[in-house]
Amino acid sequence: MYFTIYSTIILIVAVFRCFGAPLKSSNTCGYDVCNLGQPDKLNVHIVPHTHDDVGWLKTVDQYYYGARNDIQHASVQFILDSVIPSLDENPDRRFIYVEIAFFWRWWMQQSDEMQNTVRKLVNEGRLEFISGGWSMNDEGVTHYNSIIDQHSLGAEFLRDQFGECGRPKLGWQIDPFGHSKQVASLFAHMGFDGLFFGRVDFQDYAERFRTKTMEMIWKGSANLGEQSWLFAGILPRVYEAPESFCFDVHCQSEPIKDDPQLHDYNVPERVQAFIDATRNQAKGYATNHIINTMGSDFQYENANEWYKNLDKLIKYVNAQQANGSDVNIFYSTPTCYLYALNQANRTWTTKTDDFFPISYNQHGLWNGYFTSRPALKRYERHSNNILQVTRQLNAFSNLTLRHAFFPLSEAMGIAQHHDAVSGTSKQHVADDYAQRLAQGIDSAIYVINEAYKKLLPKQNQSLPTPTQFLCQFSNISECLPIEGQDRFTLTLWNPTIQSIQHIVRVPVTKNYFIRSPTGSTIAVDFIPISEPTKNIPGRTSSAEYELVFRASLPALGFNTYYFEAKTETIKNEELTLNQTHNEVCTLQNQYLRVEFDNQGNLKNITNRNKNFTVQFSSQGFYWYTSFPGNNSRPEFQASGAYFFRPLTPNPFPISSSRNITCTYMDQVQTALIIYNQWCSQEIRLYDEASTIEIEWIVGPIPIEDNIGKEIIMRYDTDIRSNEYFYTDANGREVLERRRDYRPTWNYTAYESVGGNYYPVASRIWIKDNHTQMTVLTDRSEGGSSMHDGSLELMVHRRTLHDDRQGVGEPINETAYGKGLVIRGRHILILETPESSALLHRPTSQQLFMNPLNTYALPGLSYTNYSNNYYQTWSALNESLSYNIHLLTFDQLAFNVFLIRVEHYFELNEDATYSKSTEIDLQILFNTLGKIKDFVELTLGGNQPLNEMKRLIWYADDHHSSYWKATDSNVSKSTIIALNPMEIKTFQVILQ
């Protein structure tokens, strides 16, 4: 297929260039060739650019080729076709490009002559790549693992094709709907010197403009100090050109008509208008340098129209300096603008919080997308799980098949786009994102099978390795290929570097004996699948039961479990279940006790180990009415894909009554609570578990009453949280939140609910001096604490109005002719504050990096199977520290690997695991060989860390951002030190 063929070419080139002679930097690109203007003038940096969404109103393919122009006129290939000759025509001109997903496609279709022309433009600093990710990632709902991956994918391409001059020096996040300090920290560790973005809260913007603090030093991490500092600037007008100075073919601005003999001669008026706009803009900025972004969405299809007018504008505005004007304008890039600010010899204000949520106006907040399209959000996480496991299997089996699963890497890079995983694209585009992920997973399954062909067979056995397959519908308790089978195997790969206890659930049509890797029969519960699950639209399985058992999985390895059908037939009347219906019930294990009344209300949870009880006044589902506005004025702002705006601040209970069925088994105890035909939850307490699993099913959300609904799960307790709650940033560090408050400015609350909603990528909690309640999520959700002692998470949305932010559709997802049904999980943790991280850190990591289940139909008896195939294997022969996570394990070429290891605890979270730790990298490679050499890289993997020299910035308190990287391999010892929240990236070469 197209992706595989062309990715093979490019990635092979990448591997060999990476390990040959380094491409030398040139003094014809970068900071050395920047025009820094004139010290006594107001210097205006003219930055021609296009913002090319990697899918939004049209699919990626439609945008690239210019298809479906009835939706939106846009064609990326023609933009690049037009820009390159225009740059070549005039050496003064500049252009920046960001979205490598598009540029890669275009590049692969170019002749050698055109590629050489582009390289020349890049080497001369006339064409510059900014950010350099596969897409411009969202910042609210993305996970840090996928952010790093998609930037690494783009950075690798740029390094291999353009060398040092192609390496981006700053982030360019001009369109995402809020900005995360975790992303700022990641960018700093990628070696970026700065970050520019376009969208902030309108109140924040007004205050910053008034106080000339539109640019600042952003302290990205409380754990990592100066190495996480990043200079950040807010662009004027988001990323548009000044009013009446858009010279694109789709704009209505007057061109510059400079023939004095014409009646329409307009140079004096145009020049004065530009000078006036420039001076007005400069009022909000602290130096004599400002930036003008000259471009917008999918502009420059006719680059000549832009450049011809910009050439004239520069000429005639600068000519006014002879008449006393202090305005000096010139072609520039964001990199050169950043460098001019750096050379301004001044100090800057600092920021330590983030930019969430942000308001477009008094009643429009970009917060609905925290939850929009929850199925796509979960599928993106699931796809990443498969990608990481595939990388590991490819590496440990030494296949060198990295190119074969490039379609999944590429699909994941596209999915991080700020209109993809955010849920803010049109429906047919969201379908295209999901299809790309599915096709990418297909490519991964091939590599998974090739890997197990090497890892499973014992020496000297000649039988073919049974084909492994994924059960893609396990999330609705369906696995059709194993239904009715007398025997099958289940192999679980644990991608973490700690051995774990993992609960396995297998939907079956028969009862089975299950043999462990040692051959013993393991304890298993045979549990009926709930009616709400069986009623999910599209489920075709005839399985009515699940086998539930605990698997003890080795670190970074697999176990295989052999299933053999019992001879007796399942008869419902013979299946003995210990159940109660609509009675008071208690779930209890060694650590926790969960109590319900006879109406299905959760009343108390007791931590038996710590001897405290949390009382619940309510727990369950509520819904907000979506505001049904026409968007004609701020007060009529509708709730839609981007914005969450409830009609009233008080949500309604999903149902006034409910039914509860409690089931008691050896491995698990459950409380199934059914609210109505479209809403239920099953609360599970597993044997020896310190956490509680809550699996919920919501949908189809009814809209027959013509009312849009936003569904929340709420937990109301007696915890005295005193207005404070805590949410994570992109699955990593956690930020303190306070209701109706912003740390940066004097906040006025216009929306009492929406103004307090934050992105929850992995966890949210409330606490008091004695108790902390943490909820872990299996995907991004919007969350808040609207009352003391309460947490709420939005799990599903179905709106009937567009919010007029461009997508032109409500969030009204359907499947199988009905409203979309969502099934998801929360993990509930009740602990003391000082002990909570010890549970929520590893549990969240395991929820994100779940063991990957693959099934096979070997057609062999257990004796024959066990004689021919290994049933357990681990890459590690010794245990590793509990606070270390293997983030990336990727084989680049034979005996060459890219790895990332991280310390995933924060400072002061845990008395033991918040301390610095060490890892011997050799331990990870003991099954592959001995490390010959390794080099530490920047986070993006495209530059040796000891070559990273970032610009130094000075804060108002005169502290500087100076930080000297310590090269981990100076001593040539493979033992690496890691501080809390530190990620280290290495290229490793084996002997």
Secondary structure, 3 states (H helix, E strand, C coil): CHHHHHHHHHHHHHHHHHCCCCCCCCCCCCHHHCCCCCCCCEEEEEEEECECCCCCCCCHHHHHHCCCCCCCCCCHHHHHHHHHHHHHHCCCCCEEECCHHHHHHHHHCCCHHHHHHHHHHHHCCCEEECCCCCCCECCCCCCHHHHHHHHHHHHHHHHHHHHHHHCCCEEEECCCCCECHHHHHHHHHCCCCEEEECCCCHHHHHHHHHHCCCEEEEECCCCCHHHHEEEEEECCCCCCCCCCCCCCCCCCCCCCCCCCCCCCCCHHHHHHHHHHHHHHHHCCCCCCEEEEEECCECCCCCHHHHHHHHHHHHHHHHHHHHHCCCEEEEECCHHHHHHHHHCCCCCECEECCCECCEEEECCEEECHHHCCCHHHHHHHHHHHHHHHHHHHHHHHCCCCCHHHHHHHHHHHHHHCECCCCCCCCCHHHHHHHHHHHHHHHHHHHHHHHHHHHHHCECCCCCCCCCCCECCCCHHHCCCHHHCCCCEEEEEEEECCCCCEEEEEEEEECCCEEEECCCCCECCCEEEECCHHHHCCCCCCCCCCEEEEEEEEECCCEEEEEEEEECCCCCCHHHCCCEEEECCCEEEECCCEEEEECCCCCEEEEEECCCCEEEEEEEEEEEEEEECCCCCCCHHHCCCCCCECCECCCCCEECCCCCEEEEEECCCEEEEEEEEECCEEEEEEEECCCCCEEEEEEECCCCCCCCCCEEEEEEEEECCCCCCEEEEECCCCCEEEEECCCCCCCCCCCCCCCHHHCEEECCEEEEECCCCEEEEEECCCEEEECCCCCEEEEEEEEECCCCCCCCCCCCCCCEECCEECCEEEEEEEEEECHHHHHHHHHHHHHHHHCCCEEEEECCCCCHHHHHHHECCEEECCCCCCCCCEEEEEEEEEECCEEEEEEEECCCCCCCCCCCCCEEEEHHHHCCCCCCEEEEEEECCCCCCEHHHCCCCCCEECCCCECCCCCCCCCCCCCCEEEECCCCEEEEEEEEC
